[in-house]
Structure formats: structure tokens, C-alpha cells
Amino acid sequence: MPAINESQPKARQTHPLRQAAIVLYATLAILWLAIPQSVSNWSRDYLPDFVQPATKPITETVERFANATGIPHAYEYAHALFQSATKP
């Protein structure tokens, strides 16, 4: 039994902003893996030309990894299933 003067361990403080940022970035990462060409297309269309050489290897690596794992195929299947279930 702890003595009265001993301090109790503090409960871990929650940081709602940090938790929201983690959820947001995790969602973006999952979407990037599910639809890898979207980021490649976005970076090619909207980023300035001088940034392209730095971003192209990253987007190509993620696209290759996603295609090797088959994640985009699972997304396409789920998307088609959703479309067929919601169309009249």
C-alpha cells in the first residue's frame, strides 16, 4: 500500500490533435496504397517541375509496392461490389 505522501502515477494525457493527425495520416497512407496512381497523377499534374525529380522515385516505389501486394485489386473489387449494391 503506498504511503500517503507518495505521488500516484499520472494518467496518460490524451492529445486529441495528435490522435486526429495519426488517424488522418494513416487514412491517407491506406488510400495511397489502395489507389497508388492517384498520388502519382496528382504530383505530376500539380507539383512544380523542379519538385518532380524528388517525388517521382517515391511515388513509383509506393505504386510498385502496392501493385506487388495486390491492394489495388482488393480496392477495385470492393469498389465494384459497392457500386453494384448501390445502383438501382
N, CA and C of each residue as an Amber inpcrd file, in Angstrom:
protein
   264
   0.8610000  -1.1770000   0.0000000   0.0000000   0.0000000   0.0000000
   0.9000000   1.2310000   0.0000000   0.6870000   2.1620000  -0.9280000
   1.5420000   3.3290000  -0.9890000   1.2990000   4.2670000   0.1850000
   2.3440000   4.9270000   0.5690000   2.2210000   5.9030000   1.6500000
   1.4100000   7.0870000   1.1560000   0.8770000   7.8260000   2.0800000
   0.0090000   8.9460000   1.7280000   0.7710000  10.0190000   0.9600000
   2.0420000  10.2260000   1.2880000   2.8130000  11.2850000   0.6500000
   3.3530000  10.8990000  -0.7240000   3.3190000   9.6070000  -1.0500000
   3.8200000   9.1860000  -2.3610000   2.8580000   9.6450000  -3.4500000
   3.4370000  10.1100000  -4.5150000   2.5770000  10.5630000  -5.6060000
   2.1540000   9.3650000  -6.4490000   0.9340000   9.3910000  -6.8410000
   0.4030000   8.3480000  -7.7070000   0.8560000   8.6320000  -9.1390000
   1.0960000   7.5890000  -9.9330000   1.4660000   7.8410000 -11.3240000
   0.3330000   8.5730000 -12.0380000   0.7050000   9.5650000 -12.8250000
  -0.2970000  10.3390000 -13.5430000  -0.8730000   9.5060000 -14.6800000
  -2.1380000   9.6830000 -14.8970000  -2.7690000   9.0200000 -16.0310000
  -2.2130000   9.6390000 -17.3050000  -2.0620000   8.8150000 -18.3010000
  -1.5220000   9.3090000 -19.5700000  -2.4810000  10.3310000 -20.1610000
  -1.9450000  11.4990000 -20.4740000  -2.7820000  12.5510000 -21.0200000
  -3.0990000  12.2440000 -22.4850000  -4.3120000  12.5120000 -22.8460000
  -4.6840000  12.3190000 -24.2390000  -4.4510000  13.6210000 -24.9900000
  -4.0590000  13.4800000 -26.2150000  -3.8210000  14.6250000 -27.0830000
  -4.7150000  14.4580000 -28.3030000  -5.8950000  15.0740000 -28.2670000
  -6.8510000  14.8700000 -29.3630000  -6.3020000  15.2760000 -30.7260000
  -5.5180000  16.3300000 -30.7720000  -4.9800000  16.7630000 -32.0520000
  -3.9930000  15.7380000 -32.6040000  -3.1570000  15.1970000 -31.7390000
  -2.2030000  14.1670000 -32.1730000  -2.9430000  12.9320000 -32.6430000
  -3.9560000  12.5240000 -31.9170000  -4.7320000  11.3570000 -32.3070000
  -5.4370000  11.5820000 -33.6400000  -5.9630000  12.7660000 -33.8490000
  -6.6200000  13.0740000 -35.1200000  -5.6110000  13.0680000 -36.2640000
  -4.4100000  13.5860000 -36.0120000  -3.3730000  13.5980000 -37.0520000
  -2.9550000  12.1770000 -37.4110000  -2.8470000  11.3110000 -36.4250000
  -2.4780000   9.9160000 -36.6840000  -3.5390000   9.2460000 -37.5440000
  -4.7940000   9.4530000 -37.2010000  -5.8900000   8.8590000 -37.9800000
  -5.8890000   9.4150000 -39.3970000  -5.6990000  10.7140000 -39.5360000
  -5.6930000  11.3380000 -40.8530000  -4.5630000  10.8000000 -41.7190000
  -3.3380000  10.7790000 -41.1930000  -2.2090000  10.3080000 -41.9970000
  -2.2900000   8.8080000 -42.2760000  -2.8170000   8.0370000 -41.3470000
  -2.9940000   6.6060000 -41.6000000  -4.0190000   6.3880000 -42.7110000
  -5.0880000   7.1690000 -42.6930000  -6.0960000   7.0740000 -43.7490000
  -5.5080000   7.4350000 -45.1040000  -4.7290000   8.5090000 -45.1400000
  -4.0910000   8.8970000 -46.3980000  -3.1280000   7.8280000 -46.8990000
  -2.3840000   7.2110000 -45.9930000  -1.4520000   6.1520000 -46.3930000
  -2.2060000   4.9500000 -46.9540000  -3.3020000   4.5740000 -46.3140000
  -4.0970000   3.4420000 -46.8020000  -4.6880000   3.7610000 -48.1720000
  -5.1960000   4.9840000 -48.3250000  -5.7270000   5.3790000 -49.6330000
  -4.6340000   5.3870000 -50.6930000  -3.4450000   5.8330000 -50.3360000
  -2.3350000   5.8610000 -51.2920000  -1.9940000   4.4510000 -51.7350000
  -2.0330000   3.4950000 -50.7970000  -1.7580000   2.1040000 -51.1690000
  -2.8950000   1.4950000 -51.9770000  -4.1240000   1.9090000 -51.6780000
  -5.2700000   1.3450000 -52.3980000  -5.3980000   1.9150000 -53.8050000
  -5.0680000   3.1810000 -53.9590000  -5.1780000   3.8430000 -55.2610000
  -3.8410000   4.5420000 -55.5330000  -2.7830000   3.7800000 -55.7870000
  -1.4480000   4.3810000 -55.8660000  -1.2640000   5.3520000 -57.0240000
  -1.9530000   5.1250000 -58.1250000  -1.7770000   6.0200000 -59.2680000
  -2.3400000   7.4040000 -58.9960000  -3.2090000   7.5310000 -57.9980000
  -3.7990000   8.8400000 -57.7190000  -2.7460000   9.8460000 -57.2710000
  -1.8390000   9.4210000 -56.4160000  -0.8010000  10.3390000 -55.9450000
   0.2010000  10.6170000 -57.0620000   0.5100000   9.6040000 -57.8530000
   1.4030000   9.8220000 -58.9880000   0.8150000  10.8470000 -59.9460000
  -0.4630000  10.6940000 -60.2550000  -1.1300000  11.6340000 -61.1660000
  -1.2010000  13.0320000 -60.5530000  -1.5450000  13.0960000 -59.2670000
  -1.6380000  14.3960000 -58.6030000  -0.2860000  15.0940000 -58.5920000
   0.7630000  14.3740000 -58.2360000   2.0820000  15.0140000 -58.1650000
   2.5450000  15.4650000 -59.5510000   2.2520000  14.6830000 -60.5560000
   2.6390000  15.0550000 -61.9160000   1.8580000  16.2780000 -62.3970000
   0.5660000  16.3580000 -62.0340000  -0.2750000  17.4400000 -62.5270000
  -0.1550000  18.7460000 -61.7370000   0.1040000  18.6430000 -60.4260000
   0.0070000  19.8430000 -59.5960000   1.3110000  20.3230000 -58.9740000
   2.3060000  19.4860000 -58.8760000   3.5570000  19.9430000 -58.2740000
   4.4130000  20.6500000 -59.3160000   5.1930000  21.6250000 -58.8830000
   6.0570000  22.3380000 -59.8380000   7.0940000  21.4030000 -60.4600000
   7.5670000  21.7810000 -61.6310000   8.5140000  20.9430000 -62.3720000
   9.7940000  20.6560000 -61.5960000  10.2670000  21.6100000 -60.8130000
  11.5230000  21.3850000 -60.0960000  11.3860000  20.3790000 -58.9580000
  10.1610000  20.0740000 -58.5490000   9.9360000  19.1000000 -57.4740000
   9.7890000  17.6900000 -58.0380000   9.4450000  17.5650000 -59.2960000
   9.1800000  16.2700000 -59.9200000  10.3100000  15.2550000 -59.7270000
  11.5760000  15.6230000 -59.9580000  12.6320000  14.6170000 -59.7800000
  12.7230000  14.0580000 -58.3610000  12.3180000  14.8270000 -57.3740000
  12.3730000  14.3460000 -55.9860000  11.1800000  13.4560000 -55.6420000
  10.0210000  13.7500000 -56.1960000   8.8260000  12.9900000 -55.8350000
   8.6130000  11.7460000 -56.6810000   9.1090000  11.7490000 -57.9030000
   8.8530000  10.6340000 -58.8110000   9.3480000   9.2900000 -58.2710000
  10.5800000   9.1850000 -57.7330000  11.0100000   7.8790000 -57.2020000
  10.1510000   7.3990000 -56.0340000   9.6830000   8.3240000 -55.2170000
   8.8540000   7.9400000 -54.0680000   7.5090000   7.4090000 -54.5340000
   6.8700000   8.1370000 -55.4340000   5.5520000   7.6960000 -55.9080000
   5.6510000   6.3890000 -56.6880000   6.7190000   6.2240000 -57.4630000
   6.8890000   4.9730000 -58.2060000   7.1330000   3.7970000 -57.2670000
   7.8860000   4.0180000 -56.2020000   8.1480000   2.9470000 -55.2300000
   6.8630000   2.5250000 -54.5330000   6.0680000   3.4820000 -54.1140000
   4.8030000   3.1450000 -53.4520000   3.8690000   2.4400000 -54.4230000
   3.8510000   2.8930000 -55.6620000   2.9880000   2.2570000 -56.6640000
   3.4180000   0.8100000 -56.9190000   4.7230000   0.5750000 -57.0250000
   5.2150000  -0.8060000 -57.2180000   4.8810000  -1.6810000 -56.0190000
   5.0750000  -1.1520000 -54.7990000   4.7760000  -1.9210000 -53.6010000
   3.2890000  -2.2610000 -53.5330000   2.4500000  -1.2810000 -53.8020000
   1.0050000  -1.5160000 -53.7410000   0.5820000  -2.5560000 -54.7650000
   1.1130000  -2.4520000 -55.9720000   0.7520000  -3.4270000 -57.0090000
   1.2890000  -4.8110000 -56.6870000   2.4560000  -4.8980000 -56.0650000
   3.0220000  -6.1980000 -55.7010000   2.2030000  -6.8790000 -54.6090000
   1.6050000  -6.1030000 -53.7230000   0.8160000  -6.6910000 -52.6390000
  -0.6210000  -6.9680000 -53.0460000  -1.0640000  -6.4070000 -54.1710000
  -2.4300000  -6.6460000 -54.6260000  -3.4740000  -5.7820000 -53.9550000
  -3.0450000  -4.7850000 -53.2070000  -4.0040000  -3.9220000 -52.5170000
  -4.9350000  -3.2110000 -53.4970000  -4.4400000  -2.6820000 -54.6190000
  -5.3670000  -2.0200000 -55.5500000  -6.4420000  -2.9520000 -56.1040000
  -6.1150000  -4.2280000 -56.2830000  -7.1130000  -5.1790000 -56.7850000
  -8.2200000  -5.3780000 -55.7630000  -7.8550000  -5.4270000 -54.4950000
  -8.8690000  -5.5490000 -53.4420000  -9.7540000  -4.3070000 -53.4100000
  -9.1470000  -3.1440000 -53.5900000  -9.9250000  -1.9000000 -53.6410000
 -10.8810000  -1.9130000 -54.8320000 -10.3870000  -2.3070000 -55.9970000
 -11.2340000  -2.3290000 -57.1920000 -12.4040000  -3.2950000 -57.0160000
 -12.1560000  -4.4380000 -56.3930000 -13.2190000  -5.4110000 -56.1380000
 -14.2600000  -4.8260000 -55.1780000 -13.7890000  -4.2220000 -54.0960000
 -14.7080000  -3.6370000 -53.1220000 -15.4860000  -2.4780000 -53.7330000
 -14.8300000  -1.6960000 -54.5670000 -15.5000000  -0.5760000 -55.2300000
 -16.5930000  -1.0850000 -56.1700000 -16.2870000  -2.0970000 -56.9590000
 -17.2750000  -2.6690000 -57.8700000 -18.4460000  -3.2710000 -57.0900000
 -18.1560000  -3.9440000 -55.9990000 -19.2000000  -4.5200000 -55.1570000
 -20.0980000  -3.4300000 -54.5850000 -19.4990000  -2.3520000 -54.1140000
 -20.2610000  -1.2330000 -53.5850000 -21.1300000  -0.6040000 -54.6640000
 -20.5590000  -0.4090000 -55.8500000 -21.3110000   0.1770000 -56.9560000
 -22.5100000  -0.6830000 -57.3350000 -22.3040000  -1.9870000 -57.3980000
 -23.4100000  -2.8720000 -57.7810000 -24.4950000  -2.9130000 -56.6980000
 -24.0990000  -2.7360000 -55.4600000 -25.0850000  -2.7620000 -54.3730000
 -25.8660000  -1.4660000 -54.2570000 -25.2840000  -0.3710000 -54.7160000
 -25.9600000   0.9090000 -54.5440000 -26.6680000   1.4120000 -55.7920000
 -26.3930000   0.8250000 -56.9310000 -27.0860000   1.2590000 -58.1600000
 -28.4560000   0.5990000 -58.2190000 -29.4660000   1.3600000 -58.6320000
 -30.8270000   0.7900000 -58.7110000 -30.9980000  -0.1850000 -59.8530000
